[in-house]
Amino acid sequence: MRNLRGTYVHRGDRDRRRRKVRAGLLLTGFAASVGFVVRDSGPAEAKAEAPRFPVVIGSEAVRLRTELDAARSELDLANAQLARWHNIFGYSSTYHIGADLATSIYDISMAEGIEPELAFRLVRVESEFNERATSPVGAIGLTQLMLPTARFFQKDLTKDELYNRDTNLRIGFRYLRTLVREYKGNVQLALLVYNRGPVAVEASREQGVDPSNGYERVVMKGYKGRGVID
């Protein structure tokens, strides 16, 4: 008799056997599921009241749960982005600045742990939102940083680099956040040190003199926040 191993006929028989085995396994699994439902459903009267609609179980339930969680995550992200843009355009309108500058101030202040409202107030008082602002004593840019102070946070920083909008905002807000931490949440005192420098403020305090020059009151007038984001 001719050996049919490896021929189309042999492969066809092999495929049919595989399909039969697979069908048998599926049938066995279905029967086991039905048997479980029947055993669990109690007397014959209860069986007659079994639900007419299929119950989603197993992998299908997991799939639906995964899709639902993904949809919720996308909705949360969309809501967060909507709130962000709402805030940015609100600050842009309030302070009469471009949306691009408002976006930089908002995003960088959030990243550095400074409440955006305080950040906008600081930039307004320091530079009136002028990126090229330079004070008579050499303070630079939007947050009016002295180059030696800025180099404490970024070594080898150049004067030209400090005029860069994002660099200036990042270092200025980081410096303010550092001062708020150093003075244990006292935002008014941190602002005074930011404006006058630590030496002048500490000298006044040691002499028992109020170090305030009014700067912190101008920045915080009407402000009810905590200054920093935990």
C-alpha positions in Angstrom: 0.0 0.0 0.0 1.3 3.4 -0.9 2.7 5.5 2.0 0.6 8.7 2.0 2.7 10.5 4.8 3.6 14.0 3.7 1.0 14.1 0.8 -2.0 16.4 0.6 -4.2 13.5 1.5 -2.2 12.8 4.7 -2.2 16.4 5.6 -5.9 16.6 5.0 -6.5 13.7 7.3 -4.3 15.2 9.9 -6.1 18.6 9.8 -9.5 16.9 10.1 -8.3 15.0 13.1 -7.1 18.2 14.7 -10.4 19.9 14.0 -12.2 17.0 15.6 -10.0 17.2 18.7 -10.5 20.9 18.9 -14.2 20.6 18.6 -14.2 17.9 21.2 -12.3 20.1 23.6 -14.7 23.0 23.0 -17.7 20.8 23.4 -16.2 19.4 26.7 -15.6 22.9 28.0 -19.1 24.0 27.0 -20.6 20.9 28.7 -18.6 21.5 31.8 -19.8 25.2 31.9 -23.4 24.1 31.4 -23.0 21.4 34.0 -21.6 24.0 36.5 -24.6 26.3 35.8 -27.1 23.4 36.2 -25.5 22.1 39.4 -25.5 25.6 40.8 -29.0 26.6 39.8 -30.9 24.4 42.3 -34.2 22.6 41.6 -36.0 22.2 38.3 -38.3 25.1 39.0 -35.3 27.5 39.3 -33.8 26.1 36.0 -36.9 27.2 34.2 -36.4 30.8 35.4 -32.8 31.0 34.1 -32.0 34.3 32.3 -32.7 34.3 28.6 -29.8 36.6 27.8 -26.2 35.4 27.8 -24.0 36.3 30.7 -20.7 37.9 29.9 -18.0 35.9 31.7 -14.3 35.2 31.6 -12.1 36.8 29.0 -15.0 38.9 27.5 -15.6 40.5 30.9 -11.9 41.3 31.3 -11.8 42.8 27.8 -14.8 45.0 28.5 -13.4 46.1 31.8 -10.1 47.0 30.1 -11.8 49.0 27.4 -13.9 50.8 30.0 -10.8 51.7 32.1 -9.1 52.9 29.0 -12.1 55.1 28.0 -12.2 56.6 31.6 -8.4 57.3 31.4 -8.9 59.1 28.1 -11.8 61.1 29.5 -9.8 62.1 32.6 -6.9 63.2 30.4 -9.2 65.2 28.1 -10.8 66.9 31.1 -7.3 67.8 32.6 -6.2 69.3 29.3 -9.4 71.3 29.0 -8.9 72.6 32.5 -5.3 73.5 31.7 -6.2 75.5 28.6 -9.1 77.2 30.4 -6.6 78.4 33.1 -4.0 79.4 30.6 -6.4 81.5 28.6 -7.8 83.0 31.7 -4.3 84.2 32.8 -3.5 85.4 29.3 -6.6 87.6 29.4 -6.1 88.8 33.0 -2.5 89.9 32.5 -2.9 90.9 28.8 -0.1 88.7 27.6 0.2 86.2 24.7 -1.1 82.7 25.1 2.4 81.4 24.4 4.0 83.2 27.3 1.1 82.4 29.5 1.5 78.7 28.6 5.2 78.8 29.6 4.6 80.5 32.9 1.7 78.1 33.8 3.4 74.9 32.8 6.8 75.7 34.3 5.3 77.0 37.5 3.4 73.7 37.9 6.5 71.7 37.1 8.5 73.6 39.7 5.8 73.4 42.4 4.7 77.0 42.4 1.1 77.9 42.3 0.5 79.5 38.9 -1.3 82.6 40.4 1.7 83.4 42.5 4.0 82.8 39.5 2.1 85.2 37.3 2.1 87.8 40.0 5.9 87.5 40.5 6.7 87.9 36.8 4.4 90.9 36.6 6.0 92.7 39.5 9.6 91.7 38.5 9.6 92.4 34.8 6.1 93.3 33.6 6.4 90.2 31.4 9.3 91.7 29.5 11.7 88.8 28.5 14.6 91.3 27.9 14.2 93.2 31.1 17.5 94.1 32.8 17.6 96.0 36.1 20.3 98.7 37.0 22.0 96.1 39.3 22.1 93.4 36.6 19.0 91.3 37.3 18.0 89.5 34.2 14.8 88.5 32.4 11.3 87.6 33.3 12.0 86.7 36.9 14.9 89.2 37.3 17.6 86.8 38.4 21.1 87.7 39.2 23.5 85.6 37.3 25.4 84.2 40.3 22.1 83.2 41.9 21.0 81.4 38.7 24.3 79.6 38.5 23.6 78.1 41.9 20.9 76.0 40.1 22.6 75.7 36.7 26.4 75.9 36.6 28.2 77.5 33.7 25.0 79.4 32.7 25.7 82.4 30.6 24.0 85.8 30.6 22.5 85.2 27.2 21.1 81.8 28.2 19.5 83.5 31.2 17.5 85.7 28.9 15.9 82.5 27.4 12.2 82.5 28.5 11.9 78.9 29.7 15.3 78.8 31.3 14.7 82.1 33.2 11.2 80.9 34.4 12.4 77.5 35.4 15.3 78.8 37.5 13.3 81.7 39.0 10.5 79.5 40.1 12.9 76.8 41.4 14.7 79.5 43.5 11.4 80.7 44.9 10.3 77.2 45.8 13.6 76.6 47.5 13.2 79.8 49.6 9.6 78.8 50.6 11.0 75.5 51.8 13.9 77.1 53.6 11.6 79.4 55.5 9.1 76.6 56.3 6.2 77.8 54.2 6.4 81.5 55.0 5.7 82.8 51.5 6.0 86.5 52.5 9.4 86.0 53.9 10.5 83.9 51.0 9.4 86.7 48.6 11.4 89.3 50.6 14.5 87.2 50.4 13.9 86.7 46.7 13.7 90.5 46.2 16.2 91.8 48.7 18.6 88.9 49.1 19.2 86.7 52.1 22.0 88.9 53.7 19.9 92.0 53.9 16.8 90.2 55.2 18.7 88.3 57.8 20.6 91.4 59.0 17.3 93.2 59.6 15.8 90.2 61.5 18.9 90.0 63.7 18.6 93.7 64.5 14.9 93.2 65.4 13.8 95.3 62.5 11.0 94.4 60.2 12.7 93.3 56.9 9.7 94.2 54.8 10.1 96.8 52.1 6.5 96.3 50.8 7.5 94.0 48.0 5.7 91.0 49.3 2.5 93.0 49.9 2.5 94.1 46.3 3.0 90.6 45.0 0.5 89.0 47.3 -2.3 91.7 47.3 -5.6 89.8 47.2 -3.8 86.5 46.9 -5.3 83.7 49.0 -3.2 80.7 48.0 -0.4 78.8 49.8 2.3 79.7 47.3 3.5 76.2 46.6 2.0 72.9 45.3 2.6 69.9 47.5 
